[in-house]
Amino acid sequence: MKTITAYIVLILLTLSYPIAYAIVPGPAVEQSEPIAIIGATIHIGDGTIINDGVLTFAKGVITAVGTANENIDLLNHRIIDLQGQHLYPGFILPNTVMGLLEVANLRATDDVTEEGDINASVRAAIAYNTDSEIIPTQRFNGILTAQITPRGGLISGLSTVVKLDGWNWEDAVLKTDDGMHMHWPTFTSMKRDEISGRMEKVENAYYTAQTQLLHSLFQNSLSYNGSTVNLNLAAMQGLFTGDIKLFIHADQAKEIISSIRFARAYGVREIVLVGGRDALKVKDLLLTESIPVVYQAVHALPDMEWHDIDLPFKTPALLHEAGIKVGISTGLADLGSQRNLPFFAGTAAAYGLDRETALSMVTRNNAEILGVDDRVGTLEAGKDATLFTSLGDALDMRTSQVQQVFIQGREVDLYGTQQELYERFYEKYSDPRLE
């Protein structure tokens, strides 16, 4: 009885303690009037820059892009003068669990991984949480579109491309079930030596069994006629018709080669390599098979101690020079750090890429790889008005200061939890004598 009373007292004390509730801005209202942005340096996203540019949009769609000398019709438009500022297409983040995971150690907020090795029927779309507190933290770095991707097992399921604004997953969807995600088994794994305590590379004892399981799945999928309902086999059918892409997650050269040969042997039409740390070693295969790469290791250390320390920084440039379509993602970086996507591109620009080419790897290229380039990725007439303004270079963390964000023409509120906390504690700890 005393124990129960103590618990009740503890709960009452907890509930009575002041709590700072997080502020998650609500979805933006629909665009109510045509808008014209003038005077900015416009970064189209395909390598083109327009100085003293003009961009207009109405009903969520870009209507014109050009220079001030082109006499673009501004009648009845709300004018936003951005002299000295920059205008960018919204950045696109592939392969993220944003909206599927909130707090890693709270199982109730983790909807990333399903049980078992084969989960082809899993759809990330219906688990996507538009009220996630992570979403606003991405937007104030210019990330406005993302590929929400399940993880775990050999076949993780179907990803969905969303815009980072909406009341529910149906509102947020840009492209449903854009791709199936396969994690090819590794030939080796890391294991801790019981005597030395050091991590050592050992052979994957389950490799044969795992690949046999994948062979069985693809064979059954090819022969599936729907007479008996099998959700996994039904979900695989789009791979053979070209309606969905197969995103192969692999890093080592042998794994990349084996997985691509496997997929082609079963007639998979559209393939994307995700990860690709060793993509340079198999560039000829990637070129021959016309396979793009979503490179994720820009801010990683080299795999081998004899590799150049800056090899991961240079790899996007080297792949681009080889003629391979490259998109950049943040990979398995901590979810709270994935907002650094533009700075991954900035690092690639500092190590061999033209700055606008690096920009295209988080805008146009990612849009093309995800199959949404008809809607986003570049600032062109007829595409969604999903864009943002910045005081400085958005690929440089020293100058990037996002000022305004528009998603399909809707002006998004950038004020959220982190801004509130910054202002609160700046006021508390700032010293006027130092200002």
C-alpha positions in Angstrom: 0.0 0.0 0.0 2.9 2.4 0.9 4.5 1.6 -2.5 1.3 2.5 -4.4 0.9 5.7 -2.4 4.5 6.7 -3.2 3.9 6.1 -7.0 0.7 8.3 -6.9 2.6 11.1 -5.1 5.4 10.9 -7.7 3.0 11.1 -10.6 1.2 14.0 -9.1 4.5 15.9 -8.5 5.6 15.1 -12.1 2.3 16.4 -13.6 2.5 19.6 -11.5 6.1 20.4 -12.6 6.2 23.1 -15.3 6.8 21.5 -18.8 8.1 23.3 -21.9 6.1 21.9 -24.7 7.7 21.6 -28.1 6.4 23.9 -30.8 5.7 22.1 -34.1 4.4 24.6 -36.6 1.1 23.6 -38.3 0.9 23.1 -42.1 1.0 26.3 -44.1 -2.1 27.7 -45.7 -2.7 27.5 -49.4 -1.2 30.3 -51.6 -3.8 33.0 -51.9 -2.2 35.4 -54.4 0.4 35.3 -57.1 3.9 36.0 -55.8 7.0 37.4 -57.5 10.5 37.2 -56.1 12.8 39.8 -57.6 16.4 40.8 -57.3 17.8 37.5 -56.0 20.6 35.4 -57.4 18.6 32.4 -58.6 20.2 29.0 -58.5 18.2 26.9 -60.9 19.5 23.6 -59.7 20.8 22.3 -63.0 24.1 24.3 -63.0 22.5 27.6 -64.2 22.7 30.8 -62.2 20.6 33.9 -63.0 21.8 37.2 -61.4 19.2 39.8 -60.6 16.6 37.2 -61.3 12.8 37.2 -61.3 10.7 34.2 -60.4 6.9 34.1 -60.2 4.5 31.5 -59.0 0.7 31.1 -58.5 -1.5 28.4 -57.1 1.7 26.5 -56.0 3.2 26.3 -59.5 6.1 28.3 -60.9 4.9 30.5 -63.8 8.1 32.2 -65.0 11.8 32.3 -64.3 14.2 34.8 -65.9 16.1 38.1 -65.6 14.9 41.5 -64.7 15.4 42.5 -68.4 12.9 40.0 -69.7 9.8 42.1 -68.7 8.1 39.2 -66.9 4.5 40.2 -66.0 4.4 41.2 -62.3 0.9 42.7 -62.4 -1.3 41.8 -59.4 1.7 39.9 -57.8 2.8 40.3 -54.2 6.4 41.4 -54.6 9.3 40.0 -52.5 12.5 42.0 -53.1 15.5 39.9 -52.3 18.4 42.2 -53.4 21.6 40.5 -52.4 20.0 37.2 -51.3 19.9 33.8 -53.0 17.0 31.7 -54.2 17.3 27.9 -54.3 15.1 24.9 -55.2 14.3 22.9 -52.1 16.9 20.3 -51.2 15.9 16.6 -51.5 17.0 14.1 -48.8 16.9 10.4 -50.0 16.9 7.4 -47.7 15.8 8.8 -44.3 13.7 7.5 -41.5 12.4 10.9 -40.6 8.8 10.6 -39.5 9.2 6.9 -38.7 11.5 7.5 -35.7 11.3 10.1 -33.0 13.2 8.9 -30.0 15.5 5.9 -30.6 15.2 4.4 -27.1 11.4 4.7 -27.0 9.9 1.7 -28.9 6.5 3.5 -29.2 8.1 6.2 -31.4 10.1 3.7 -33.5 8.3 2.5 -36.7 11.4 1.9 -38.8 12.0 -1.8 -38.8 9.7 -4.8 -39.1 10.5 -8.3 -37.9 11.9 -10.8 -40.4 14.1 -10.7 -43.4 11.5 -10.3 -46.1 9.1 -7.3 -45.8 8.4 -6.3 -49.4 4.8 -5.4 -48.5 5.8 -2.8 -45.9 4.9 0.7 -47.0 6.6 3.6 -45.3 3.9 6.0 -46.4 1.2 4.9 -44.0 3.6 5.0 -41.0 4.9 8.6 -41.8 4.2 11.0 -38.9 3.7 14.5 -40.1 3.8 15.8 -36.5 7.4 14.7 -36.0 9.5 17.4 -34.2 12.4 16.4 -36.6 10.7 17.8 -39.7 10.9 21.5 -38.8 14.7 21.1 -38.1 15.2 20.0 -41.7 13.3 22.8 -43.2 15.4 25.6 -41.8 18.4 24.2 -43.7 16.4 24.1 -46.9 15.4 20.4 -47.0 11.9 20.4 -48.3 11.4 17.0 -49.8 12.5 13.6 -48.5 12.4 9.9 -49.4 11.0 8.1 -46.3 12.5 4.6 -46.2 11.9 1.6 -44.0 15.0 -0.4 -42.8 15.8 -3.8 -41.6 16.0 -7.3 -43.1 17.1 -8.2 -46.6 14.0 -6.6 -48.3 12.9 -3.7 -46.2 9.8 -2.6 -48.1 8.6 0.4 -50.1 9.7 4.0 -49.6 7.7 7.1 -50.4 8.7 10.6 -51.4 7.0 13.3 -49.3 7.0 17.1 -49.1 7.8 18.3 -45.6 4.5 20.0 -45.0 1.0 18.5 -44.5 -1.6 17.5 -41.9 -1.3 13.8 -42.6 0.7 11.4 -44.8 -1.9 11.6 -47.6 -1.4 15.4 -47.8 2.4 15.1 -47.6 2.9 12.4 -50.4 4.6 13.5 -53.5 5.1 10.0 -54.9 3.8 6.9 -53.2 5.8 3.6 -53.2 8.6 5.0 -55.4 11.0 2.1 -54.7 11.7 -1.3 -53.1 14.8 -1.4 -50.8 17.1 -4.4 -50.8 20.0 -4.7 -48.4 22.5 -7.1 -50.1 24.2 -9.5 -47.6 27.7 -8.6 -46.7 30.5 -11.1 -47.4 32.2 -10.1 -44.1 31.1 -8.6 -40.8 32.9 -7.1 -37.8 33.2 -9.2 -34.6 35.0 -8.5 -31.4 37.9 -10.8 -30.5 37.3 -12.3 -27.0 40.9 -12.2 -26.1 42.2 -8.9 -27.5 38.9 -7.0 -27.4 39.6 -5.6 -30.8 37.1 -5.6 -33.7 38.1 -8.0 -36.5 36.7 -8.7 -39.9 35.2 -12.2 -40.2 33.3 -14.0 -42.9 29.5 -13.8 -42.9 28.5 -17.4 -42.0 24.9 -16.6 -43.2 25.8 -15.2 -46.6 24.8 -18.3 -48.6 21.5 -18.8 -46.7 20.6 -15.1 -47.1 21.3 -15.0 -50.8 19.3 -18.3 -51.3 16.4 -16.6 -49.5 16.5 -13.7 -52.0 16.7 -16.1 -54.9 13.6 -17.9 -53.6 11.8 -14.6 -53.2 12.5 -13.3 -56.7 11.8 -16.7 -58.3 8.4 -16.9 -56.6 7.7 -13.3 -57.5 8.3 -13.9 -61.2 5.9 -16.8 -61.2 3.3 -15.2 -59.0 -0.1 -14.9 -60.8 -2.2 -13.6 -57.9 -4.4 -16.7 -57.6 -3.4 -17.0 -53.9 -3.0 -13.7 -52.1 0.6 -13.1 -51.0 1.3 -9.5 -50.1 5.1 -9.8 -50.4 5.0 -11.3 -53.9 2.4 -8.9 -55.0 4.5 -5.9 -53.8 7.4 -7.2 -55.9 5.6 -7.1 -59.3 6.5 -3.4 -60.0 10.2 -4.3 -60.2 9.7 -6.4 -63.3 7.5 -3.9 -65.1 9.6 -0.9 -64.3 6.9 0.8 -62.3 9.1 0.9 -59.2 12.9 1.1 -58.8 15.1 -1.3 -56.8 17.3 0.6 -54.4 20.2 -1.7 -53.7 22.0 -0.9 -50.4 25.6 -2.0 -50.8 29.0 -0.5 -50.1 31.8 -3.0 -50.9 32.8 -3.7 -54.5 32.1 -7.4 -54.4 28.7 -6.8 -52.9 27.8 -4.2 -55.5 28.8 -6.5 -58.4 26.9 -9.5 -57.0 23.8 -7.5 -56.2 23.6 -5.9 -59.6 24.1 -9.2 -61.5 21.5 -10.8 -59.3 18.9 -8.1 -60.0 19.6 -8.1 -63.8 19.3 -11.8 -63.9 15.7 -11.5 -62.7 14.8 -8.8 -65.1 14.8 -5.8 -62.7 14.6 -2.8 -65.0 15.4 0.2 -62.8 18.2 0.0 -60.3 19.7 2.6 -57.9 22.8 2.0 -55.8 22.6 3.4 -52.3 25.7 3.8 -50.2 28.3 3.0 -52.8 31.5 3.6 -50.8 33.4 1.4 -53.4 31.5 2.7 -56.4 34.7 4.0 -57.9 36.1 0.5 -58.1 33.1 -0.7 -60.2 32.4 2.5 -62.2 32.6 0.7 -65.5 29.8 -1.7 -64.4 27.7 1.2 -63.2 28.2 3.0 -66.5 27.4 0.0 -68.6 24.2 -0.7 -66.6 23.3 3.0 -66.4 22.9 2.8 -62.6 22.9 6.1 -60.6 24.5 6.3 -57.1 23.1 7.8 -54.0 26.5 8.4 -52.3 26.3 8.6 -48.5 29.9 8.6 -47.2 31.0 12.2 -47.9 31.7 12.9 -44.2 33.0 9.4 -43.4 36.5 8.1 -42.8 38.2 6.0 -45.5 37.6 2.3 -45.4 41.3 1.4 -45.5 44.1 3.0 -43.6 46.2 3.4 -46.8 43.4 5.3 -48.6 43.7 9.1 -48.9 42.1 10.7 -45.9 40.0 12.9 -48.2 38.9 10.1 -50.5 35.2 10.2 -49.3 35.2 14.0 -49.9 36.5 13.6 -53.5 34.4 10.6 -54.5 31.3 12.5 -55.7 33.6 14.5 -58.0 35.4 11.4 -59.3 32.1 9.6 -59.9 30.8 12.7 -61.8 33.9 12.9 -63.9 33.4 9.2 -64.8 30.0 10.0 -66.2 27.9 8.5 -63.4 24.8 10.3 -62.2 25.4 11.0 -58.5 23.0 12.1 -55.8 24.1 12.9 -52.2 22.5 11.7 -49.0 23.5 11.6 -45.4 23.0 7.8 -45.0 23.0 6.4 -41.5 24.0 9.6 -39.9 22.1 10.4 -36.7 18.6 11.6 -37.6 19.2 14.9 -35.9 22.3 15.4 -38.1 20.6 14.7 -41.5 19.7 18.4 -41.8 23.4 18.8 -42.7 22.7 17.4 -46.2 23.6 20.8 -48.0 26.9 20.8 -46.2 27.7 17.4 -47.5 27.3 18.9 -50.9 29.4 21.9 -49.8 32.2 19.5 -48.8 32.0 17.8 -52.2 32.3 21.2 -53.8 35.4 22.0 -51.9 37.0 18.8 -53.1 36.7 18.9 -56.9 33.2 19.7 -57.9 31.9 23.0 -59.4 29.6 24.6 -56.8 26.5 24.5 -58.9 27.2 20.8 -59.9 27.4 20.0 -56.2 24.1 21.8 -55.7 22.5 19.7 -58.4 23.4 16.5 -56.5 21.0 17.5 -53.7 18.4 19.0 -56.1 18.0 17.9 -59.7 20.0 14.6 -59.5 18.2 13.4 -56.4 14.9 14.4 -58.0 15.7 12.4 -61.1 16.9 9.4 -59.1 13.7 9.4 -57.0 11.5 9.9 -60.1 10.0 13.3 -59.0 11.9 15.6 -61.3 8.7 16.6 -63.1 7.7 18.3 -59.8 10.8 19.4 -57.9 14.6 19.6 -58.2 14.9 22.6 -60.4 13.3 26.1 -60.6 11.4 25.9 -63.9 8.0 27.0 -65.1 5.4 24.3 -64.6 7.1 22.7 -61.6 6.0 23.0 -58.0 7.0 26.3 -56.2 9.0 24.4 -53.6 11.9 26.7 -52.9 13.6 28.8 -50.3 15.6 32.0 -49.8 19.0 32.4 -48.0 21.1 35.4 -47.0 24.2 33.5 -48.1 25.5 30.4 -49.8 23.2 27.6 -48.7 26.0 25.0 -49.1 28.2 26.7 -46.6 27.3 26.4 -42.9 29.1 29.8 -42.2 26.8 31.7 -44.5 23.6 29.7 -44.9 20.7 31.6 -43.3 17.4 30.4 -44.6 14.9 33.2 -44.5 11.7 32.0 -46.2 10.4 28.6 -47.3 7.7 27.9 -49.8 6.4 24.3 -50.4 4.0 24.2 -53.4 3.6 27.9 -53.0 2.6 27.8 -49.3 4.8 29.9 -47.1 6.0 27.7 -44.2 6.5 28.9 -40.7 10.2 28.3 -39.8 9.7 29.1 -36.1 9.9 26.0 -34.0 11.3 24.4 -30.8 15.0 25.1 -31.5 14.4 28.8 -32.4 12.3 29.2 -29.2 15.1 27.6 -27.1 17.7 29.8 -28.7 15.9 33.0 -28.0 15.1 31.9 -24.4 18.6 31.1 -23.4 20.2 33.8 -25.5 18.2 36.3 -23.4 19.2 34.4 -20.2 22.9 34.1 -20.8 23.8 37.0 -23.2 26.0 39.7 -21.8 25.1 43.2 -23.2 28.6 44.4 -22.5 29.9 42.0 -25.2 27.5 43.1 -27.9 
